[in-house]
C-alpha cells in the first residue's frame, strides 16, 4: 500500500489565499521565493495557507537527497526548518550530508537515517514530482495562487490582490 501522502504546509486550509509552490532546493530563485513567502506568511498569517511541493530538477545533483531529508525531518515537525537550513547552505550542498542538518535540528538520527533509505520518503517525493508534471510545471519556482499559475516569484502585489 502507498504511504499516506505527507504534505508540507502551514496555515489554515480554508484561508482566503492558497499558495502552492513547486520548488527545487538548489535553485537560487527558489531560495528568494522561500524567504519572500515566509515574509508574507508572517504578515498575513491568518489569511494564507501555504503548501511547499518538491520539484527537484534533473540537472541538480543534490536537490533530491535534501528534498527527502526535509520529508524525513517533517516526520518530527521540522520540515520547513530543514528546508531553511538547506537554502542557507545552498552553495555548499556538495560538502554536506543531510544528517548534519538533522543533528543541528535535534532530530532522532536513527529514525532520520532509516527514513532517508526507506522507500516512503522517495514515494512522497515522487508524488510531488508527478503532481508538478501533471499540471505542467517546467521550471522552478512555480506558484499556484488560488488556482492561478505563476512562473517565477509572484510579486507580493499579486498575492495581496486575493485578500
N, CA and C of each residue as an Amber inpcrd file, in Angstrom:
protein
   489
   0.8490000  -1.1970000   0.0000000   0.0000000   0.0000000   0.0000000
   0.8820000   1.2440000   0.0000000   0.4170000   2.2690000  -0.6720000
   1.1710000   3.5210000  -0.7010000   1.0810000   4.1940000   0.6590000
   2.1390000   4.8860000   1.0370000   2.0610000   5.6140000   2.3080000
   1.0560000   6.7540000   2.1580000   0.5070000   7.1680000   3.2680000
  -0.3910000   8.3100000   3.2250000   0.4360000   9.5200000   2.8080000
  -0.0650000  10.2720000   1.8600000   0.7190000  11.3970000   1.3660000
   0.9610000  12.4080000   2.4720000   2.1820000  12.8550000   2.5580000
   2.5660000  13.8120000   3.5970000   2.7800000  15.1680000   2.9400000
   1.9930000  16.1390000   3.3520000   2.1850000  17.4500000   2.7480000
   2.9370000  18.3390000   3.7170000   3.6550000  19.3030000   3.1570000
   4.4110000  20.2380000   3.9670000   3.6950000  21.5710000   3.8500000
   2.9540000  21.9180000   4.8900000   2.1250000  23.1190000   4.7580000
   2.0750000  23.8860000   6.0640000   1.6140000  25.1060000   5.9240000
   1.4960000  25.9840000   7.0800000   0.2260000  26.7990000   6.8870000
  -0.4950000  27.0270000   7.9750000  -1.7130000  27.8340000   7.8800000
  -2.9690000  26.9900000   7.7710000  -4.0940000  27.6790000   7.6920000
  -5.4000000  27.0420000   7.6890000  -5.8530000  26.8000000   6.2530000
  -6.2140000  25.5640000   5.9440000  -6.5860000  25.2090000   4.5700000
  -7.7620000  26.0150000   4.0370000  -8.5520000  26.6150000   4.9260000
  -9.7050000  27.3960000   4.4810000  -9.3820000  28.8750000   4.3160000
  -8.1070000  29.2320000   4.4390000  -7.7130000  30.6450000   4.3090000
  -8.0740000  31.1640000   2.9180000  -8.3250000  32.4790000   2.8040000
  -8.7240000  33.0370000   1.5030000  -7.6300000  32.9700000   0.4470000
  -6.3670000  32.9150000   0.8780000  -5.2770000  32.8150000  -0.0920000
  -4.5990000  31.4600000   0.0680000  -4.6250000  30.6840000  -1.0140000
  -3.9740000  29.3790000  -1.0170000  -2.7860000  29.4470000  -1.9490000
  -1.6120000  29.2360000  -1.3920000  -0.3920000  29.2820000  -2.1930000
   0.2370000  27.8910000  -2.2010000   0.4590000  27.3800000  -3.4020000
   1.2040000  26.1260000  -3.5420000   2.4550000  26.4590000  -4.3350000
   3.5960000  26.0560000  -3.8090000   4.8370000  26.3380000  -4.5240000
   5.5330000  25.0420000  -4.8870000   5.9490000  24.9360000  -6.1450000
   6.8070000  23.8380000  -6.5800000   8.2240000  24.3910000  -6.6380000
   9.1330000  23.7560000  -5.8800000  10.4350000  24.3570000  -5.6380000
  11.5500000  23.3230000  -5.7040000  12.7430000  23.8050000  -6.0480000
  13.9370000  22.9700000  -6.1200000  14.9510000  23.5480000  -5.1350000
  15.4730000  22.7230000  -4.2560000  16.3400000  23.2120000  -3.1800000
  17.6900000  23.7440000  -3.6580000  18.0480000  23.4760000  -4.9220000
  19.3080000  24.0120000  -5.4470000  19.0950000  25.2310000  -6.3270000
  17.8650000  25.6910000  -6.4630000  17.5910000  26.7940000  -7.3810000
  17.6260000  28.1240000  -6.6230000  18.4250000  29.0720000  -7.1480000
  18.6090000  30.3560000  -6.4820000  17.3130000  31.1530000  -6.3480000
  16.4960000  31.1650000  -7.4090000  15.2240000  31.8910000  -7.3400000
  14.2880000  31.2560000  -6.3140000  14.3910000  29.9400000  -6.1680000
  13.5430000  29.2420000  -5.1980000  13.8950000  29.6950000  -3.7820000
  15.1830000  29.9290000  -3.5720000  15.6270000  30.4040000  -2.2660000
  15.0120000  31.7810000  -1.9950000  15.0900000  32.6850000  -2.9710000
  14.4810000  34.0170000  -2.8140000  12.9900000  33.8970000  -2.5530000
  12.3450000  33.0300000  -3.3250000  10.8950000  32.8670000  -3.2120000
  10.5150000  32.3670000  -1.8310000  11.3010000  31.4390000  -1.3000000
  11.0120000  30.8490000   0.0020000  10.9730000  31.9280000   1.0750000
  11.9540000  32.8440000   1.0350000  12.0040000  33.8880000   2.0560000
  10.9430000  34.9630000   1.8040000  10.5890000  35.1810000   0.5330000
   9.5100000  36.1240000   0.2270000   8.1880000  35.6010000   0.7880000
   7.9360000  34.3120000   0.5930000   6.6890000  33.7110000   1.0970000
   6.6840000  33.7080000   2.6180000   7.8440000  33.4590000   3.2050000
   7.9500000  33.4760000   4.6630000   7.4950000  34.8280000   5.2240000
   7.9270000  35.9070000   4.5520000   7.5290000  37.2560000   4.9780000
   6.0260000  37.4580000   4.8460000   5.4660000  36.9610000   3.7440000
   4.0270000  37.1060000   3.5250000   3.2540000  36.3800000   4.6320000
   3.7220000  35.1700000   4.9570000   3.0390000  34.3850000   5.9830000
   3.1080000  35.1100000   7.3320000   4.2650000  35.6950000   7.6290000
   4.4060000  36.4380000   8.8740000   3.3840000  37.5700000   8.9460000
   3.2550000  38.2760000   7.8240000   2.4440000  39.4730000   7.7840000
   0.9420000  39.1690000   7.7370000   0.5740000  38.1280000   6.9900000
  -0.8500000  37.8540000   6.7440000  -1.2380000  36.4540000   7.2020000
  -0.6300000  35.9960000   8.3060000  -0.7040000  34.5640000   8.5870000
  -2.1130000  33.9750000   8.6580000  -3.0830000  34.7470000   9.1340000
  -4.4300000  34.1800000   9.2400000  -5.1090000  34.0520000   7.8790000
  -4.5780000  34.7450000   6.8760000  -5.2310000  34.7660000   5.5700000
  -4.5540000  33.8860000   4.5380000  -3.4710000  33.2160000   4.9410000
  -2.6850000  32.4760000   3.9590000  -2.5260000  31.0130000   4.3590000
  -2.7450000  30.1410000   3.3740000  -2.3930000  28.7340000   3.5100000
  -1.2720000  28.4900000   2.5020000  -0.1650000  27.9290000   2.9560000
   0.9810000  27.7210000   2.0750000   1.3880000  26.2560000   2.0740000
   1.5440000  25.7220000   0.8770000   1.9660000  24.3340000   0.7270000
   3.2290000  24.2970000  -0.1190000   4.2400000  23.6290000   0.3940000
   5.5150000  23.5160000  -0.2990000   5.5860000  22.1580000  -0.9670000
   5.8220000  22.1500000  -2.2740000   5.9740000  20.8960000  -3.0100000
   7.3700000  20.8290000  -3.6050000   7.9480000  19.6410000  -3.5660000
   9.2920000  19.4620000  -4.1190000   9.2260000  19.1880000  -5.6120000
  10.0700000  19.8850000  -6.3670000  10.1950000  19.6150000  -7.7910000
  11.6770000  19.7120000  -8.1700000  12.4820000  18.7390000  -7.6880000
  13.9190000  18.7980000  -7.9660000  14.1710000  18.6120000  -9.4600000
  14.9190000  19.5300000 -10.0470000  15.2110000  19.4360000 -11.4800000
  16.3040000  18.4000000 -11.7110000  16.2280000  17.6990000 -12.8430000
  17.1540000  16.5830000 -13.1020000  18.6270000  16.9880000 -13.0820000
  18.9380000  18.2420000 -13.4400000  20.3450000  18.6390000 -13.5050000
  20.9070000  19.0640000 -12.1530000  20.1010000  19.0130000 -11.1090000
  20.6010000  19.3700000  -9.7790000  20.9150000  18.1060000  -8.9930000
  22.2000000  17.9240000  -8.7130000  22.6790000  16.6610000  -8.1500000
  22.1880000  16.3820000  -6.7380000  21.9890000  17.4550000  -5.9400000
  21.7340000  17.2330000  -4.5190000  20.2820000  17.5070000  -4.1260000
  19.5250000  18.0930000  -5.0350000  18.1690000  18.5410000  -4.6880000
  17.2910000  17.3940000  -4.1880000  17.4140000  16.2290000  -4.8240000
  16.5400000  15.1030000  -4.4480000  16.8340000  14.5990000  -3.0420000
  18.1200000  14.4480000  -2.7550000  18.5160000  13.8960000  -1.4550000
  18.0780000  14.8340000  -0.3220000  18.2490000  16.1400000  -0.5320000
  17.8610000  17.0990000   0.5020000  16.3400000  17.2480000   0.5800000
  15.6700000  17.0510000  -0.5560000  14.2020000  17.0420000  -0.5370000
  13.7230000  15.8840000   0.3440000  14.3400000  14.7170000   0.1530000
  13.9890000  13.5690000   1.0060000  14.3070000  13.8740000   2.4630000
  15.4210000  14.5730000   2.6870000  15.7870000  14.9650000   4.0500000
  14.6940000  15.7980000   4.7040000  14.1180000  16.7250000   3.9420000
  13.0710000  17.5770000   4.5240000  11.8080000  16.7610000   4.8030000
  11.5450000  15.7670000   3.9480000  10.3830000  14.8890000   4.1600000
  10.5910000  14.0890000   5.4560000  11.8050000  13.6100000   5.6570000
  12.1130000  12.8520000   6.8780000  12.0810000  13.7660000   8.1100000
  12.5600000  14.9960000   7.9410000  12.5480000  15.9490000   9.0630000
  11.1110000  16.2990000   9.4500000  10.2240000  16.3240000   8.4590000
   8.8260000  16.6880000   8.7180000   8.1460000  15.6350000   9.5930000
   8.6670000  14.4280000   9.5960000   8.0950000  13.3930000  10.4660000
   8.2180000  13.8120000  11.9370000   9.1590000  14.7160000  12.2230000
   9.2670000  15.2740000  13.5740000   8.8750000  16.7590000  13.5900000
   8.1470000  17.1750000  12.5730000   7.6290000  18.5410000  12.5260000
   8.6730000  19.6010000  12.1870000   9.7870000  19.1800000  11.5780000
  10.8670000  20.1330000  11.3010000  11.1610000  20.2680000   9.8020000
  10.1890000  19.9780000   8.9720000  10.4110000  20.0170000   7.5230000
  10.8080000  21.3790000   7.0110000  10.0940000  22.4240000   7.4610000
  10.4180000  23.7760000   6.9970000  11.7800000  24.2340000   7.5260000
  12.1070000  23.8280000   8.7460000  13.4140000  24.1870000   9.3170000
  14.5380000  23.5560000   8.4960000  14.2820000  22.3340000   8.0510000
  15.2790000  21.6240000   7.2460000  15.4610000  22.3330000   5.8950000
  14.3650000  22.7440000   5.2990000  14.4210000  23.4690000   4.0210000
  15.1790000  24.7830000   4.2070000  14.8840000  25.4590000   5.2920000
  15.5490000  26.7060000   5.6320000  17.0770000  26.5080000   5.6790000
  17.5160000  25.4960000   6.4100000  18.9530000  25.2050000   6.5070000
  19.5400000  24.8760000   5.1400000  18.7800000  24.1450000   4.3320000
  19.2730000  23.7730000   3.0060000  19.4740000  25.0140000   2.1450000
  18.4920000  25.9170000   2.1610000  18.6380000  27.1500000   1.3830000
  19.8010000  28.0050000   1.9040000  19.9440000  28.0680000   3.2220000
  21.0440000  28.8660000   3.7900000  22.4060000  28.3230000   3.3580000
  22.4820000  27.0340000   3.1340000  23.7590000  26.3900000   2.7820000
  23.7820000  25.9380000   1.3260000  22.9440000  26.5920000   0.5250000
  22.7110000  26.1370000  -0.8520000  24.0000000  25.9660000  -1.6600000
  24.9650000  26.8320000  -1.4410000  26.1920000  26.7690000  -2.2480000
  27.1180000  25.6240000  -1.8410000  26.9050000  25.0500000  -0.6740000
  27.8480000  24.0210000  -0.1960000  27.2210000  22.6380000  -0.0640000
  26.1310000  22.3880000  -0.7680000  25.4420000  21.1080000  -0.5460000
  26.3180000  19.9110000  -0.9140000  27.3070000  20.1290000  -1.7970000
  28.1790000  19.0120000  -2.1830000  29.0080000  18.5390000  -0.9980000
  29.2030000  19.4110000  -0.0150000  30.0690000  19.0530000   1.1170000
  29.2770000  18.6650000   2.3650000  27.9440000  18.6490000   2.2370000
  27.1150000  18.4340000   3.4250000  26.2970000  17.1590000   3.2700000
  26.1610000  16.4380000   4.3650000  25.2800000  15.2850000   4.3900000
  23.9860000  15.7350000   5.0880000  22.8180000  15.3590000   4.5570000
  21.5630000  15.7750000   5.2050000  21.5250000  15.4520000   6.7050000
  22.2370000  14.4140000   7.1060000  22.2540000  14.0170000   8.5150000
  22.8170000  15.1530000   9.3890000  23.7330000  15.9470000   8.8310000
  24.2860000  17.0710000   9.5990000  23.1930000  18.0750000   9.9660000
  22.2670000  18.3050000   9.0390000  21.1490000  19.2070000   9.3360000
  20.2250000  18.5820000  10.3730000  20.0180000  17.2790000  10.2460000
  19.1570000  16.5710000  11.2010000  19.7300000  16.7080000  12.6110000
  21.0620000  16.6130000  12.7100000  21.7220000  16.7580000  14.0170000
  21.5150000  18.1650000  14.5500000  21.7030000  19.1550000  13.6650000
  21.5120000  20.5470000  14.0530000  20.1020000  20.7950000  14.5720000
  19.1320000  20.1060000  13.9820000  17.7250000  20.3200000  14.3510000
  17.2900000  19.4350000  15.5190000  18.2300000  18.6300000  16.0170000
  17.9180000  17.7770000  17.1660000  16.9550000  16.6450000  16.8570000
  17.0060000  16.1490000  15.6140000  16.1010000  15.0540000  15.2470000
  16.6430000  13.7150000  15.7450000  15.7730000  12.7260000  15.7610000
  16.1990000  11.3690000  16.0830000  16.9910000  10.8370000  14.8880000
  18.3110000  10.7300000  15.0400000  19.1910000  10.4440000  13.8920000
  18.9400000   9.0470000  13.3310000  18.6890000   8.1060000  14.2220000
  18.4210000   6.7490000  13.7780000  17.1860000   6.7130000  12.8600000
  16.1120000   7.3280000  13.3210000  14.8790000   7.3920000  12.5200000
  15.1180000   8.1360000  11.2100000  15.8680000   9.2250000  11.2980000
  16.1240000  10.0510000  10.1240000  16.8890000   9.2550000   9.0640000
  17.9420000   8.5700000   9.4950000  18.7530000   7.8050000   8.5420000
  17.9410000   6.6640000   7.9240000  17.1270000   6.0150000   8.7370000
  16.2770000   4.9470000   8.1990000  15.2850000   5.5020000   7.1900000
  14.7290000   6.6650000   7.5080000  13.7520000   7.2970000   6.6310000
  14.3830000   7.6450000   5.2810000  15.6400000   8.1210000   5.3040000
  16.3120000   8.5140000   4.0570000  16.4610000   7.3460000   3.0860000
  16.6680000   6.1340000   3.6240000  16.8580000   4.9870000   2.7300000
  15.5600000   4.2120000   2.5120000  14.5530000   4.5450000   3.2900000
  13.2680000   3.8760000   3.1890000  12.5470000   4.3320000   1.9180000
  11.6700000   3.4960000   1.3870000  11.0160000   3.8750000   0.1380000
   9.9370000   4.9420000   0.3360000   9.4190000   5.1070000   1.5540000
   8.2810000   6.0110000   1.7090000   8.6660000   7.4680000   1.4210000
   9.8750000   7.8880000   1.8270000  10.3030000   9.2630000   1.5400000
  10.4170000   9.4620000   0.0330000  10.9380000   8.4420000  -0.6510000
  11.0730000   8.5250000  -2.1100000   9.6990000   8.6140000  -2.7790000
   8.7510000   7.8480000  -2.2530000   7.3990000   7.8520000  -2.8300000
   6.6920000   9.1890000  -2.5990000   6.9020000   9.7750000  -1.4240000
   6.2950000  11.0820000  -1.1350000   6.8830000  12.1300000  -2.0830000
   8.2070000  12.0700000  -2.2720000   8.8690000  12.9890000  -3.1970000
   8.3330000  12.7830000  -4.6140000   8.2060000  11.5270000  -5.0200000
   7.7250000  11.2190000  -6.3700000   6.3010000  11.7310000  -6.5720000
   5.5150000  11.6900000  -5.5090000   4.1350000  12.1970000  -5.5590000
   4.1390000  13.6820000  -5.9280000   5.0250000  14.4540000  -5.3100000
   5.1430000  15.8830000  -5.6320000   5.5630000  16.0740000  -7.0880000
   6.5710000  15.3120000  -7.5100000   7.0860000  15.4400000  -8.8810000
   5.9870000  15.0900000  -9.8940000   5.2650000  14.0030000  -9.6200000
   4.1860000  13.5980000 -10.5320000   3.1300000  14.6830000 -10.6360000
   2.7960000  15.2760000  -9.4950000   1.7790000  16.3290000  -9.4730000
   2.2670000  17.5390000 -10.2690000   3.5310000  17.9030000 -10.0960000
   4.1120000  19.0070000 -10.8610000   4.0480000  18.7310000 -12.3590000
   4.4200000  17.5120000 -12.7340000   4.3680000  17.1370000 -14.1490000
   2.9370000  17.1820000 -14.6740000   2.0110000  16.7270000 -13.8490000
   0.6110000  16.6640000 -14.2710000   0.0650000  18.0520000 -14.6060000
   0.4560000  19.0530000 -13.8210000  -0.0980000  20.3910000 -14.0690000
   0.8050000  21.2300000 -14.9620000   1.9200000  20.6470000 -15.4210000
   2.7430000  21.3230000 -16.4120000   3.8340000  22.2240000 -15.8540000
   4.2890000  21.9370000 -14.6480000   5.4230000  22.6950000 -14.1070000
   6.6560000  22.3470000 -14.9400000   7.3520000  23.3590000 -15.4560000
   8.5900000  23.0330000 -16.1820000   9.7690000  23.8700000 -15.7210000
   9.5530000  24.7270000 -14.7470000  10.6670000  25.4790000 -14.1790000
  10.3430000  25.7600000 -12.7180000  11.3740000  26.1110000 -11.9630000
  11.1370000  26.4240000 -10.5520000  11.6410000  27.8320000 -10.2640000
  11.0210000  28.5390000  -9.3280000   9.7810000  28.1220000  -8.6480000
   8.5590000  28.3440000  -9.5430000   7.5720000  27.4910000  -9.3550000
   6.2570000  27.7100000  -9.9530000   5.2720000  27.8120000  -8.8070000
   4.4370000  28.8290000  -8.8570000   3.4400000  29.0430000  -7.8170000
   2.0420000  28.8510000  -8.3750000   1.1860000  28.3030000  -7.5580000
  -0.2350000  28.2990000  -7.8620000  -0.8840000  29.0910000  -6.7370000
  -1.4790000  30.2110000  -7.0970000  -2.1320000  31.0450000  -6.0930000
  -3.6110000  31.0580000  -6.4170000  -4.4010000  30.5020000  -5.5120000
  -5.8400000  30.3380000  -5.7600000  -6.0900000  29.8260000  -7.1720000
  -5.4000000  28.7560000  -7.5210000  -5.5770000  28.0240000  -8.7720000
  -5.0520000  28.7440000 -10.0110000  -4.4000000  29.8880000  -9.8200000
  -3.7830000  30.5710000 -10.9530000  -2.2860000  30.2820000 -10.9420000
  -1.7480000  29.9490000 -12.1060000  -0.3470000  29.5410000 -12.2010000
   0.5770000  30.7260000 -12.4670000   1.6630000  30.8380000 -11.6960000
   2.6760000  31.8720000 -11.9000000   4.0320000  31.2000000 -12.0650000
   4.7630000  31.5580000 -13.1140000   6.1620000  31.1180000 -13.2280000
   7.0220000  32.1220000 -12.5090000   8.0090000  31.6670000 -11.7800000
   8.9000000  32.6000000 -11.1090000   8.2800000  33.1120000  -9.8230000
   8.8600000  34.1550000  -9.2940000   8.4360000  34.6530000  -7.9860000
   7.2820000  35.6250000  -8.1760000   6.1030000  35.3190000  -7.6480000
   4.9940000  36.2610000  -7.8020000   5.2780000  37.5170000  -7.0020000
   4.8580000  38.6350000  -7.5170000   5.0270000  39.8650000  -6.7520000
   4.0600000  39.8350000  -5.5730000   4.4910000  40.4420000  -4.4920000
   3.6440000  40.4960000  -3.3020000   2.2560000  41.0320000  -3.6870000
   2.2560000  42.0350000  -4.5810000   1.0080000  42.6390000  -5.0150000
   0.0570000  41.5850000  -5.6070000   0.6300000  40.6660000  -6.3900000
  -0.1960000  39.6200000  -6.9960000  -0.9200000  38.8170000  -5.9220000
  -0.2300000  38.6050000  -4.8260000  -0.7960000  37.7810000  -3.7640000
  -1.8170000  38.5640000  -2.9560000  -1.4790000  39.8010000  -2.6300000
  -2.3470000  40.6140000  -1.7870000  -3.6500000  40.9080000  -2.4990000
  -3.6100000  40.9040000  -3.8400000  -4.8510000  41.1090000  -4.6080000
  -5.9410000  40.1120000  -4.2380000  -5.5370000  38.9750000  -3.7060000
  -6.5380000  37.9510000  -3.3660000  -7.2060000  38.2060000  -2.0290000
  -6.6580000  39.1390000  -1.2630000  -7.2340000  39.3830000   0.0720000
  -8.5350000  40.1490000  -0.0070000
